[in-house]
Amino acid sequence: MGPNFSFLGVDTAMFAPNAVVLVGVVGAALLYLRACAVLTERGRVIPILQRVSYLSGLAMILFATQTFVDHVGEQGLLSVHMAQHLLIADLPAPLLLYGIRAPLLYFFWPKPVLRVVARIRPLRAMWAVLRRPQVALTVWLVTLYAWHAPFFYEAALQHRLVHDLEHITFTLTGMLAWWPLLDPTHHRVEGRVWKAAYVAAARMIGGVLGILLIAWPDQIYSTYGNTARAYGMSVITDQQIAGGMMMMVDSGIIIVGVTYFLATITRGEEHRDDVPEAARLAAVAAYEAAGNEPKAPTAH
């Protein structure tokens, strides 16, 4: 666990290692650095801002899962657990997608993986459906609300494997929800009116959870009991802080997202002829399967 420190007056372990998440994050970092190295060898340098964006997203996930945030959120404070969810899904997702923008996206996975994906048509077809804006948004919202239902939320608090599954699905669906907005198959992020509406609708619907946490008069998640009192607050105050954090993040994303997608709306004209992602992946895999050296797909 490492050294302890006082968190809101409670002696708390600084670190709470989680091997499952740690292996996943380290693996994602190594694949990313490998892709950067491959592109650098071919004369394509990945901008420093793009690298910082991706690694910052991974750093957020590490902080949320490998430090006191995990322990306190699981056994002490609902508000800290909610902060953990924000650090796992809502905040790192756009950073990770921006960091993996094309052409790096097409060198992220090794050749064998690309070949396998290119040959599994049902998998590619499923991905083509999932990344549609209306589908991606629905999957994210269903996942968000399902895991916050008392039965599933408390199951995650009581069982480590369920908790890990909760975090994995939050991360994956969080990235899925952002995919139509940032679409890393393009070199630049397109500005669109529908993207501004998408951000506003997604965050307003998801933000209802925050409102419920603030307004609900009783404790929603009984597993916490009176643990908040050890940190100098009532269970209702803890619950309200959790809801307030959700609403604050949702409001910030709406303001930044809507402003950005409306301000950059003319960029959308540059990418009308971009090749669909599934087709690009298939082309890269076929090219490499023929024994050629990989190269970054380019728009026609």
C-alpha positions in Angstrom: 0.0 0.0 0.0 2.9 2.3 0.5 3.0 5.4 2.8 -0.1 6.8 4.5 -1.4 10.3 4.7 -4.3 12.1 6.3 -7.3 12.5 4.0 -10.0 14.7 5.5 -8.7 13.6 8.9 -8.6 9.9 8.2 -5.3 8.0 8.0 -5.3 6.6 4.4 -2.9 4.6 2.3 -1.4 6.6 -0.5 -1.5 3.8 -3.0 -4.0 0.9 -3.8 -2.5 -1.1 -6.6 -4.9 -2.8 -9.0 -3.1 -5.3 -11.3 -5.9 -5.7 -13.8 -6.0 -2.0 -14.6 -2.3 -1.5 -14.3 -1.5 -4.2 -16.9 -4.1 -2.7 -19.3 -2.8 0.9 -19.0 0.9 -0.1 -19.3 0.0 -2.2 -22.4 -1.9 0.7 -23.9 1.1 3.0 -23.3 3.6 0.6 -24.8 1.5 0.1 -27.9 1.2 3.9 -28.3 4.9 4.5 -27.9 5.6 1.7 -30.4 3.3 3.3 -32.9 5.0 6.6 -32.4 8.4 5.0 -33.0 7.3 3.3 -36.2 5.9 6.5 -37.6 9.1 8.4 -36.5 11.2 5.9 -38.5 9.1 6.7 -41.5 9.6 10.5 -41.1 6.3 11.3 -39.6 6.7 12.9 -36.2 3.7 12.9 -33.9 3.0 16.4 -32.4 4.0 16.7 -28.8 0.5 18.0 -27.8 -1.0 14.8 -29.2 1.4 12.6 -27.2 0.8 14.6 -24.0 -2.9 14.3 -24.6 -2.8 10.5 -24.8 -0.4 10.0 -21.9 -2.4 12.4 -19.7 -5.5 10.4 -20.3 -3.7 7.2 -19.2 -2.3 9.1 -16.2 -5.8 10.0 -15.1 -6.9 6.4 -15.2 -3.8 5.3 -13.2 -4.4 8.0 -10.6 -8.1 7.0 -10.2 -7.4 3.3 -9.9 -3.9 2.9 -8.3 -4.1 5.5 -5.5 -6.2 6.3 -2.4 -9.0 7.4 -4.7 -9.9 3.7 -5.3 -9.8 2.7 -1.7 -11.7 5.7 -0.3 -14.2 5.7 -3.1 -15.0 2.0 -2.5 -15.2 2.0 1.3 -15.5 5.6 2.4 -17.1 8.3 0.3 -19.5 8.3 -2.5 -18.2 11.6 -3.7 -14.7 10.2 -4.1 -16.1 7.2 -6.0 -17.9 9.6 -8.3 -14.7 11.5 -8.8 -13.0 8.2 -9.7 -15.6 7.5 -12.4 -15.1 11.0 -13.9 -11.3 10.4 -14.0 -11.8 7.0 -15.6 -14.3 7.8 -18.4 -15.6 11.4 -18.8 -12.2 13.3 -18.7 -9.7 10.9 -20.2 -11.8 9.7 -23.1 -11.4 12.8 -25.3 -7.7 13.0 -24.4 -7.1 9.4 -25.5 -9.0 9.8 -28.8 -7.2 13.1 -29.6 -3.9 11.5 -28.8 -4.4 8.5 -31.1 -5.5 10.5 -34.2 -4.5 9.3 -37.7 -2.1 8.2 -38.9 -1.0 6.9 -35.5 -4.3 5.1 -35.1 -3.4 2.7 -38.0 -0.1 1.7 -36.4 -1.4 1.3 -32.8 -2.1 -2.4 -33.2 0.5 -4.9 -34.4 0.1 -6.5 -37.9 -1.4 -9.8 -36.7 -4.2 -8.0 -34.9 -4.9 -5.8 -38.0 -5.1 -8.9 -40.1 -7.5 -10.7 -37.8 -9.8 -7.7 -37.5 -9.8 -7.2 -41.3 -10.9 -10.8 -41.8 -13.8 -10.8 -39.3 -16.6 -9.1 -41.2 -19.2 -9.4 -38.5 -16.8 -7.6 -36.1 -16.2 -4.8 -38.5 -19.9 -4.5 -39.3 -20.7 -4.3 -35.6 -18.2 -1.5 -35.1 -19.7 0.4 -38.0 -23.0 0.3 -36.3 -21.7 1.1 -32.8 -19.9 4.2 -33.9 -23.0 5.8 -35.3 -23.8 8.9 -33.2 -27.2 7.7 -32.1 -26.0 4.2 -31.2 -22.9 5.4 -29.4 -24.9 7.8 -27.4 -27.5 5.2 -26.5 -24.9 2.6 -25.4 -23.1 5.2 -23.2 -26.3 6.4 -21.5 -27.6 2.8 -20.9 -24.3 1.9 -19.4 -24.2 5.0 -17.3 -27.6 4.6 -15.8 -27.4 0.8 -15.4 -24.3 1.0 -13.3 -25.7 3.8 -11.1 -28.8 1.7 -10.3 -28.5 0.8 -6.6 -28.3 -3.0 -7.3 -25.4 -2.8 -9.7 -23.6 0.1 -8.0 -23.6 -1.7 -4.7 -22.5 -5.0 -6.4 -19.5 -3.1 -7.7 -18.7 -1.9 -4.2 -18.8 -5.4 -2.7 -17.1 -7.4 -5.4 -13.7 -6.5 -6.9 -14.2 -8.2 -10.2 -17.6 -6.4 -10.7 -15.9 -3.2 -9.8 -13.2 -3.8 -12.4 -15.9 -4.6 -15.0 -17.7 -1.4 -14.1 -14.6 0.6 -14.7 -13.8 -1.1 -18.0 -17.2 -0.6 -19.4 -17.2 3.1 -18.3 -13.9 3.6 -20.1 -14.9 1.8 -23.3 -18.4 3.4 -23.6 -17.0 6.8 -22.6 -14.6 6.6 -25.6 -17.4 5.2 -27.8 -19.6 8.2 -26.9 -16.8 10.6 -27.9 -15.8 8.7 -31.0 -18.3 10.4 -33.4 -17.3 13.8 -32.1 -13.5 13.4 -32.4 -13.3 10.6 -34.9 -9.5 9.8 -34.8 -9.6 8.5 -38.4 -9.3 12.1 -39.4 -6.2 14.3 -39.1 -8.2 17.1 -37.6 -11.4 17.4 -35.5 -14.3 18.5 -37.6 -16.7 21.2 -36.4 -20.4 20.4 -36.9 -23.7 21.8 -35.7 -24.9 18.3 -34.9 -21.9 17.7 -32.7 -22.7 20.7 -30.6 -26.2 19.4 -30.2 -24.9 15.9 -29.4 -22.7 17.2 -26.6 -25.5 19.2 -25.1 -28.0 16.4 -25.3 -25.7 13.7 -24.0 -24.5 15.8 -21.0 -28.0 17.1 -20.1 -29.5 13.6 -20.1 -26.5 12.1 -18.2 -26.7 15.1 -15.9 -30.0 14.0 -14.5 -28.1 11.6 -12.4 -26.3 14.5 -10.7 -29.6 16.3 -10.1 -31.0 13.1 -8.5 -28.0 12.8 -6.2 -28.4 16.4 -5.1 -32.1 16.4 -4.6 -32.8 12.9 -3.2 -33.7 13.2 0.5 -32.4 9.8 1.6 -29.2 7.8 1.1 -29.3 6.0 -2.2 -26.5 3.6 -1.8 -26.9 1.9 1.6 -23.6 0.0 1.4 -21.8 3.1 2.4 -23.7 3.3 5.7 -22.4 6.1 7.8 -18.8 6.0 6.6 -19.0 9.6 5.5 -19.1 10.7 9.2 -15.5 9.6 9.7 -14.6 12.2 7.1 -16.5 15.0 8.8 -19.7 15.0 6.8 -23.2 13.5 6.7 -24.1 10.8 4.1 -26.5 13.3 2.4 -23.8 15.9 2.1 -21.5 13.3 0.6 -24.2 12.3 -1.8 -24.8 16.0 -2.8 -21.1 16.6 -3.4 -21.1 13.6 -5.7 -24.0 15.0 -7.7 -22.5 18.4 -7.7 -19.3 17.1 -9.2 -21.2 15.3 -12.0 -23.1 18.4 -12.8 -20.0 20.6 -12.8 -18.2 18.3 -15.2 -21.2 17.9 -17.5 -21.7 21.7 -17.6 -18.0 22.3 -18.4 -18.1 19.8 -21.2 -21.2 21.4 -22.6 -19.6 24.8 -22.6 -16.3 23.8 -24.0 -17.7 21.2 -26.5 -20.5 23.3 -27.9 -18.2 26.4 -28.3 -15.5 24.4 -30.0 -17.7 22.5 -32.5 -19.5 25.7 -33.5 -16.3 27.8 -33.7 -14.6 25.2 -36.0 -17.6 24.3 -38.1 -15.9 25.2 -41.4 -13.3 22.5 -40.9 -15.9 19.9 -41.8 -15.6 20.7 -45.5 -12.1 19.4 -45.5 -13.0 15.8 -44.9 -16.0 15.0 -47.0 -14.1 12.4 -48.9 -12.4 10.6 -46.0 -12.4 6.9 -46.3 -14.5 5.1 -43.7 -12.4 3.7 -40.9 -13.4 0.0 -41.4 -12.3 0.3 -45.1 -9.0 1.9 -44.0 -8.3 -0.9 -41.5 -9.1 -3.5 -44.1 -6.8 -1.8 -46.6 -3.9 -1.6 -44.2 -4.3 -5.3 -43.2 -4.5 -6.4 -46.8 -1.5 -4.4 -47.8 0.6 -5.8 -45.0 -0.7 -9.4 -45.6 0.8 -9.1 -49.1 4.2 -8.8 -47.5 4.6 -5.0 -47.9 5.8 -2.6 -45.3 3.0 -0.8 -43.5 2.3 2.8 -44.3 -0.2 5.3 -43.1 -3.4 5.4 -45.1 -4.2 8.8 -46.6 -7.4 10.4 -47.6 -8.1 10.6 -51.4 
